[in-house]
């Protein structure tokens, strides 16, 4: 790496290919990639996802792999794939290789550009009827390179048989050739191996030999990167995106400690697969990379696990949240929590969700502050405890991983539950300096009734709080008896310091006429400051909430 990074944006390769009517001109395509998420923003690097296995499918003019979908072109089955292939291939026919022009424009803007390679991304291609940009002739013809039915993973991980088997030398050689081409023949600043699209590289029974084989592949890649550095006259980086639940790395055959210890990688991003993970224990990565030169990033994945209030009992219930996407305050809190644990920076994946799919941040304005911890620490924040989605959390993939902390039933048999929330700003200091307006702990509870008695503790000490709506006969409530228990820590001289804090809910008494317990759906700490002139007010604040 030429310089230390603070903010990395992963561009999934779809901007300009999928979100605009084809064909695009060179300038139209580059504007789609850069104008919203890169230009005039303090990000350091764009990781452009233009290559994926197990197909060796490229969005650029590779001579080693294949242009994804080329075996079907010029006739394609689906319109959304036609737009991608049409723009890509017309750009190439005009002499504008997408990877080459993305590197050129990024460097003009003062940003580094890396090629992001999805190591085993089989979404779409696991469908035998799929005919699109993620399919290649080699993948169809070489079924012997796949892991196959004896993968040994959990039964619901139905894509595992269709992944390529990195325990096979031919697969690793192909990957080395693909990434060598990118490093040596394109003006990239590095390459990323994204092991989170999707997890697993080989059969469970081959984990030991596969791990050793992957270590050898990473050593070979480092030698190629060093060769490219000599050729270009500037450093060439290697990055990896790995499970944020650190024990899962070993289960997947990802020996990141060896990679960092031997100086093979420059960036390790601790990440969820999907959806949003509000926080993770980054200590193993921070401690393991200390004094190695490898920088640790935390992935902010915006695919929501926390939509707004809904009447579906299986969903979460965020009080005053955005319709589908996360709020600016939430992104601040996720970044602050990572910095508080010692992370070097933050990494955005699926950034387009925010300005395309959800339309919550049409100009991605929050990217202008996530590099500045002190700036964010003085602005409104919303810390949310990670919530278990129906699928794709770490425990969905990895046998060793626990479920996320919430939701949780609290019953007569198990009347107490303790979980942790990480605060990334010094709210105690802000309160002492009279800058803190509120620090509201908000628990979304379901199945509650007036006879119920609960106690909520912060780091073991009881809090004063009340239900909203009031839990009294005759008042309105959400279906399934949903109420929010709210306590303002700022008014109780309990504003927290940075760090991990325990929240405990005790069911002191349960309505005798009800058999089941209550549900803690979500927990969030909503932090608000007294705003100064010229300082932007918080978004998504309910009218009159603190007035």
C-alpha positions in Angstrom: 0.0 0.0 0.0 1.2 3.5 -0.9 -0.4 5.0 2.1 -2.6 4.1 5.1 -6.3 3.9 4.4 -9.2 5.0 6.6 -12.2 4.3 4.4 -12.5 1.7 1.6 -15.6 1.4 -0.7 -16.2 -1.9 -2.4 -18.0 -1.4 -5.7 -19.7 -4.6 -6.5 -19.2 -4.1 -10.3 -22.8 -3.4 -11.1 -22.7 0.4 -11.2 -23.2 1.5 -14.8 -23.7 -2.0 -15.9 -27.0 -2.8 -14.1 -28.4 0.6 -12.9 -28.5 2.4 -16.3 -30.0 1.6 -19.6 -27.4 0.1 -22.0 -25.3 0.9 -23.8 -23.4 3.6 -21.8 -20.6 5.7 -23.1 -17.2 5.7 -21.4 -18.0 8.9 -19.5 -21.5 7.8 -18.5 -20.1 4.5 -17.2 -17.3 6.2 -15.2 -19.7 8.7 -13.8 -22.0 5.9 -12.6 -19.0 4.2 -10.8 -17.4 7.3 -9.3 -19.7 10.3 -9.0 -21.8 9.3 -6.0 -19.6 7.0 -4.0 -16.0 8.3 -4.7 -15.7 11.7 -6.2 -15.1 14.6 -3.8 -15.3 12.2 -0.8 -12.6 11.4 1.7 -12.3 7.7 0.8 -8.9 6.2 0.1 -9.6 3.3 -2.2 -12.2 1.8 -4.4 -12.2 -2.0 -4.5 -13.9 -2.7 -7.9 -15.4 -6.2 -8.0 -14.8 -7.2 -11.6 -13.9 -10.9 -11.2 -15.5 -13.9 -9.5 -15.0 -17.6 -9.1 -15.9 -20.4 -9.3 -16.5 -19.4 -12.9 -13.5 -17.1 -13.6 -16.1 -14.6 -14.9 -14.8 -11.1 -15.6 -16.4 -7.8 -16.2 -13.3 -6.7 -18.1 -11.3 -8.0 -21.1 -9.4 -10.8 -19.4 -7.2 -13.1 -21.5 -6.9 -15.7 -18.7 -10.5 -16.2 -17.7 -13.7 -15.5 -19.6 -15.9 -12.5 -19.9 -18.9 -13.6 -17.8 -21.8 -14.6 -20.0 -19.8 -14.5 -23.2 -20.7 -18.0 -24.1 -24.4 -16.9 -24.6 -23.7 -13.5 -26.3 -25.0 -11.9 -28.4 -28.3 -13.4 -27.2 -29.1 -13.4 -23.5 -32.0 -14.7 -21.6 -32.8 -11.8 -19.2 -33.0 -8.1 -19.8 -31.1 -7.1 -16.6 -28.2 -9.2 -17.7 -28.4 -7.8 -21.3 -27.8 -4.3 -20.0 -24.6 -5.4 -18.2 -23.2 -7.4 -21.2 -24.2 -4.8 -23.7 -22.4 -1.9 -22.0 -19.4 -4.0 -21.1 -18.8 -5.5 -24.5 -19.4 -2.2 -26.4 -16.9 -0.4 -24.1 -14.4 -3.1 -24.9 -15.1 -3.0 -28.6 -14.4 0.8 -28.5 -11.0 0.2 -26.8 -12.2 1.0 -23.2 -11.5 -2.0 -21.1 -13.6 -1.4 -17.9 -10.9 -2.3 -15.4 -8.3 -0.1 -17.2 -10.6 2.9 -17.4 -11.7 2.5 -13.8 -8.1 2.5 -12.7 -7.4 5.6 -14.8 -10.3 7.6 -13.5 -9.6 6.6 -9.9 -6.0 7.7 -10.1 -7.2 11.0 -11.7 -9.3 11.5 -8.6 -6.5 10.7 -6.3 -7.9 7.4 -5.2 -6.3 3.9 -5.2 -8.1 1.2 -7.2 -8.0 -2.5 -6.4 -9.5 -5.4 -8.2 -11.8 -7.3 -5.8 -12.1 -11.0 -6.6 -14.9 -13.0 -5.2 -13.2 -16.3 -4.3 -16.2 -18.6 -4.5 -19.3 -16.6 -5.4 -22.0 -19.0 -6.7 -25.1 -16.9 -6.3 -27.0 -17.1 -9.5 -24.8 -19.8 -11.0 -26.1 -22.5 -8.6 -29.2 -22.4 -10.7 -28.7 -24.8 -13.6 -31.1 -22.7 -15.7 -29.1 -19.5 -15.1 -27.7 -17.9 -18.3 -26.0 -14.6 -17.4 -22.9 -12.6 -16.6 -21.7 -14.9 -13.8 -21.5 -18.0 -16.0 -18.6 -19.3 -18.1 -18.0 -22.2 -20.4 -15.3 -23.5 -18.1 -17.6 -23.7 -15.1 -20.2 -25.6 -17.1 -17.6 -28.0 -18.6 -15.4 -28.7 -15.6 -17.7 -30.2 -12.9 -14.7 -32.1 -11.7 -13.4 -28.9 -10.2 -16.4 -28.5 -7.9 -16.5 -29.6 -4.3 -19.5 -31.9 -5.0 -22.1 -33.5 -2.7 -19.6 -34.7 -0.1 -18.9 -31.2 1.2 -19.7 -31.9 4.9 -21.2 -28.5 5.5 -24.5 -27.9 7.2 -27.4 -29.2 5.1 -29.0 -25.8 4.5 -25.9 -24.5 2.9 -27.2 -25.8 -0.4 -24.7 -24.0 -2.6 -21.7 -25.8 -1.2 -21.6 -28.6 -3.8 -21.4 -26.0 -6.6 -18.3 -24.2 -5.4 -14.9 -24.8 -6.8 -12.5 -26.9 -4.7 -9.4 -24.9 -3.7 -7.9 -28.1 -2.4 -7.3 -28.9 -6.0 -4.1 -27.6 -7.5 -5.7 -26.7 -10.8 -8.2 -24.4 -9.1 -5.4 -22.6 -7.3 -3.3 -22.3 -10.4 -6.2 -20.8 -12.2 -6.8 -18.2 -9.5 -3.1 -17.4 -9.4 -3.1 -16.8 -13.2 -6.3 -14.6 -13.0 -4.9 -12.4 -10.3 -1.4 -12.3 -11.8 -2.9 -10.9 -15.0 -4.6 -8.2 -13.0 -1.5 -7.2 -11.0 0.9 -7.3 -13.9 -1.2 -6.2 -16.9 -3.4 -3.6 -15.3 -2.7 -0.4 -13.4 -4.3 -1.6 -10.2 -2.9 -0.8 -6.7 -3.7 -4.2 -5.4 -6.1 -7.2 -5.4 -8.6 -8.3 -2.8 -9.6 -11.9 -2.2 -13.2 -11.8 -1.0 -13.8 -14.9 1.0 -17.3 -13.8 2.1 -19.0 -14.3 -1.2 -19.6 -17.1 -0.3 -17.9 -18.8 2.6 -16.0 -22.1 2.2 -13.2 -23.1 -0.2 -13.2 -26.9 0.0 -14.9 -29.9 1.6 -14.9 -30.0 5.4 -12.8 -33.2 5.3 -10.1 -31.3 3.4 -9.8 -28.4 5.8 -6.3 -29.2 7.0 -4.7 -29.8 3.6 -6.8 -27.0 2.1 -5.6 -24.5 4.7 -2.0 -25.4 3.9 -2.6 -25.1 0.2 -4.2 -21.7 0.6 -1.2 -20.5 2.6 1.0 -21.5 -0.4 -1.3 -19.7 -2.8 -1.1 -16.5 -0.7 2.7 -16.8 -0.7 2.7 -17.2 -4.5 0.4 -14.1 -4.8 2.8 -12.1 -2.6 5.6 -12.9 -5.0 3.5 -11.8 -7.9 2.6 -8.6 -6.1 6.2 -7.9 -5.4 7.0 -8.5 -9.1 4.3 -6.0 -10.0 5.7 -3.5 -7.6 9.1 -3.6 -9.3 7.4 -3.3 -12.7 5.2 -0.3 -11.7 7.5 1.4 -9.3 4.9 1.5 -6.5 3.6 -0.9 -3.8 1.0 -3.5 -4.8 -1.3 -4.6 -2.0 -3.2 -7.8 -1.2 -6.4 -7.6 0.9 -8.7 -10.3 2.2 -12.3 -10.1 3.5 -12.9 -12.8 6.2 -15.5 -13.8 8.8 -15.7 -11.3 11.6 -16.4 -14.1 14.0 -12.7 -15.1 14.2 -13.0 -18.8 15.0 -15.0 -19.2 11.8 -11.9 -18.4 9.8 -10.3 -21.7 10.8 -13.5 -23.6 10.0 -13.4 -22.1 6.5 -9.6 -22.7 6.0 -8.6 -19.1 6.2 -5.3 -18.9 8.1 -5.1 -15.1 8.3 -2.7 -15.2 11.2 -0.1 -16.8 9.0 -0.8 -14.4 6.2 -0.4 -11.4 8.5 2.6 -12.8 10.3 4.5 -13.5 7.1 3.6 -10.1 5.6 1.5 -11.7 2.9 -1.5 -9.3 3.2 -1.9 -5.6 3.7 -5.5 -5.4 4.7 -7.8 -7.7 6.6 -11.5 -6.8 6.6 -13.6 -8.5 9.3 -17.0 -8.9 7.8 -20.5 -10.4 7.9 -21.8 -12.1 4.8 -25.3 -10.5 5.1 -27.2 -8.7 6.5 -26.0 -5.9 8.7 -23.8 -6.7 11.6 -23.8 -3.8 14.0 -20.7 -4.8 15.8 -18.2 -7.6 16.1 -15.4 -8.6 18.5 -12.4 -7.2 16.6 -9.8 -7.8 19.3 -8.5 -11.1 17.8 -7.7 -9.3 14.5 -6.4 -6.1 16.1 -4.1 -8.1 18.5 -3.1 -10.6 15.8 -2.1 -7.9 13.3 -0.3 -5.6 15.7 3.3 -4.9 14.6 2.8 -6.9 11.3 2.0 -4.0 9.0 -1.4 -5.5 8.2 -4.3 -3.1 8.7 -7.6 -4.1 10.2 -11.0 -2.9 8.8 -14.5 -3.5 9.8 -17.1 -4.1 7.1 -20.2 -1.9 7.2 -22.8 -4.0 5.3 -26.0 -2.1 4.8 -28.3 -4.9 3.8 -30.7 -4.4 6.7 -31.4 -6.8 9.6 -33.3 -3.9 11.3 -36.2 -2.6 9.2 -38.7 -0.2 10.7 -41.6 -1.1 13.0 -43.6 -4.0 11.5 -46.5 -6.1 12.7 -44.8 -9.3 11.7 -43.8 -11.0 14.9 -40.7 -12.5 13.3 -39.2 -9.1 12.5 -37.5 -6.4 14.5 -39.2 -3.2 15.6 -37.0 -0.1 15.4 -38.6 2.9 17.0 -38.3 5.8 14.7 -36.1 3.9 12.2 -35.9 4.4 8.5 -38.2 2.4 6.2 -35.7 -0.1 5.0 -32.1 1.2 5.2 -30.0 2.3 8.1 -29.7 5.8 9.4 -26.6 8.1 9.3 -26.5 7.9 13.1 -26.3 4.1 12.8 -23.4 4.2 10.4 -21.5 6.6 12.7 -22.0 4.3 15.6 -20.8 1.2 13.7 -17.7 3.1 12.6 -17.1 4.6 16.1 -17.5 1.1 17.6 -14.8 -0.3 15.3 -12.4 2.6 16.0 -12.9 2.2 19.7 -11.7 -1.4 19.4 -8.6 -0.4 17.5 -9.6 -0.9 13.9 -7.6 1.1 11.4 -10.6 1.9 9.2 -14.0 1.0 7.8 -15.0 -0.8 4.6 -18.3 -0.4 2.8 -19.9 -3.3 1.0 -23.1 -3.1 -1.1 -22.8 0.7 -0.9 -25.3 1.0 -3.7 -28.1 -0.1 -1.4 -28.1 3.3 0.2 -28.4 5.5 -2.9 -30.1 3.0 -5.3 -32.2 0.3 -3.6 -33.3 2.1 -0.4 -32.9 5.7 -1.5 -32.0 6.6 2.1 -28.8 8.5 1.3 -28.9 9.6 -2.3 -25.6 11.4 -2.1 -23.9 9.2 0.5 -23.2 12.3 2.5 -22.1 10.3 5.6 -19.0 9.2 3.7 -17.7 12.7 4.3 -17.2 12.1 8.0 -16.5 8.4 8.6 -12.8 8.9 8.4 -12.9 11.4 11.3 -13.6 9.7 14.7 -13.5 13.0 16.6 -16.1 14.6 14.3 -18.5 11.7 14.5 -18.1 11.5 18.3 -19.7 14.9 18.6 -22.6 14.1 16.4 -25.8 12.1 16.9 -25.3 8.3 17.1 -27.5 5.2 17.2 -25.9 2.1 18.5 -28.0 -1.1 17.8 -27.3 -4.6 19.1 -26.9 -7.1 16.3 -30.0 -9.0 15.4 -30.3 -12.5 14.0 -31.7 -12.6 10.5 -33.5 -15.6 9.0 -30.3 -16.6 7.2 -26.7 -15.6 6.3 -25.5 -14.7 9.8 -22.3 -16.5 10.8 -24.1 -19.4 12.5 -26.0 -20.1 9.2 -22.6 -20.9 7.6 -20.3 -22.0 10.4 -20.9 -24.7 13.0 -18.7 -22.9 15.5 -20.5 -19.6 15.4 -23.2 -18.6 17.9 -26.4 -16.8 16.9 -26.5 -13.0 17.2 -27.6 -11.7 20.6 -31.2 -10.7 19.7 -34.0 -11.5 19.6 -34.3 -13.4 22.9 -37.1 -15.0 24.9 -37.0 -14.3 28.6 -39.2 -16.7 30.5 -40.1 -17.9 34.0 -37.6 -20.7 33.6 -34.8 -18.3 32.3 -35.8 -15.0 33.7 -32.6 -13.1 33.1 -30.6 -12.3 29.9 -27.4 -10.2 29.6 -26.0 -9.0 26.3 -23.4 -6.4 25.3 -23.5 -3.1 23.4 -20.3 -1.3 22.3 -20.2 2.5 22.6 -17.6 4.3 20.5 -17.7 7.8 21.9 -17.0 9.3 25.3 -20.5 10.2 26.3 -19.6 10.7 29.9 -17.3 13.5 28.9 -19.9 15.0 26.6 -22.4 15.0 29.4 -19.9 16.7 31.8 -19.3 19.4 29.1 -23.1 19.9 28.7 -23.0 18.8 25.1 -25.0 15.7 25.5 -28.7 16.1 25.0 -29.9 12.5 25.5 -28.6 8.9 25.6 -31.8 6.8 25.4 -31.6 3.1 25.9 -34.6 1.7 24.0 -35.6 -1.9 24.3 -38.3 -3.3 22.0 -40.3 -5.8 24.0 -43.1 -8.1 22.7 -45.8 -10.0 24.7 -45.8 -7.6 27.6 -48.8 -6.9 29.8 -49.6 -4.5 32.7 -49.0 -7.1 35.4 -45.5 -7.9 34.2 -42.6 -6.5 36.2 -39.2 -6.1 34.6 -35.9 -4.7 35.8 -33.2 -3.4 33.3 -29.6 -3.0 34.4 -26.7 -1.1 32.8 -23.4 -2.7 33.9 -25.2 -4.4 36.8 -26.9 -1.3 38.1 -30.7 -0.8 37.8 -32.0 1.9 35.5 -35.1 4.1 35.7 -37.3 3.8 32.7 -40.9 3.7 31.4 -42.8 2.1 28.6 -43.8 3.9 25.4 -46.7 3.6 24.6 -47.6 3.5 28.3 -48.4 -0.1 29.4 -51.7 0.8 31.0 -55.2 -0.5 30.2 -56.9 1.4 27.4 -53.8 2.7 25.6 -52.8 1.9 22.1 -50.1 -0.8 21.3 -48.6 -2.5 18.3 -49.9 -5.9 17.5 -48.4 -8.8 19.5 -48.2 -6.5 22.6 -45.2 -4.6 21.5 -43.9 -1.7 23.7 -40.7 0.2 24.0 -39.0 0.4 27.4 -37.0 3.6 27.4 -34.4 5.0 29.8 -32.4 8.1 29.4 -28.9 7.5 30.8 -28.0 11.1 30.4 -30.6 12.2 33.0 -29.4 9.6 35.5 -25.7 10.6 35.4 -25.0 7.2 33.7 -23.8 8.4 30.3 -21.2 5.8 29.3 -17.5 5.9 28.5 -16.3 4.2 25.3 -16.2 0.5 25.4 -18.4 -2.6 25.9 -21.3 -2.3 28.3 -23.6 -5.0 29.7 -27.4 -4.7 29.4 -29.4 -7.1 31.6 -33.2 -7.6 31.5 -34.8 -9.5 34.4 -38.3 -10.7 34.3 -39.2 -10.1 38.0 -42.8 -11.1 37.6 -44.8 -12.6 34.7 -48.5 -12.3 34.3 -49.9 -15.5 35.8 -52.5 -15.8 33.1 -49.9 -16.2 30.3 -47.8 -19.3 29.7 -45.0 -18.0 27.5 -42.4 -15.3 28.3 -41.6 -12.0 26.7 -39.3 -11.2 23.8 -36.5 -8.8 23.6 -36.6 -7.9 19.9 -34.1 -5.1 19.7 -31.9 -2.9 21.8 -30.5 0.4 20.8 -28.8 3.4 22.4 -30.0 6.6 20.7 -27.5 9.4 21.4 -28.4 13.1 20.7 -26.3 16.2 21.1 -27.3 19.8 21.5 -26.8 21.2 18.0 -24.8 24.2 17.2 -25.5 26.6 14.4 -24.3 25.1 11.1 -24.2 21.6 12.5 -26.6 19.3 10.6 -29.6 18.0 12.6 -30.2 14.3 12.9 -32.2 12.5 10.3 -35.1 10.1 11.2 -35.9 11.8 14.5 -39.5 11.4 15.3 -41.4 14.7 15.7 -41.3 15.9 19.2 -39.2 13.0 20.5 -36.9 15.2 22.5 -38.7 18.5 22.3 
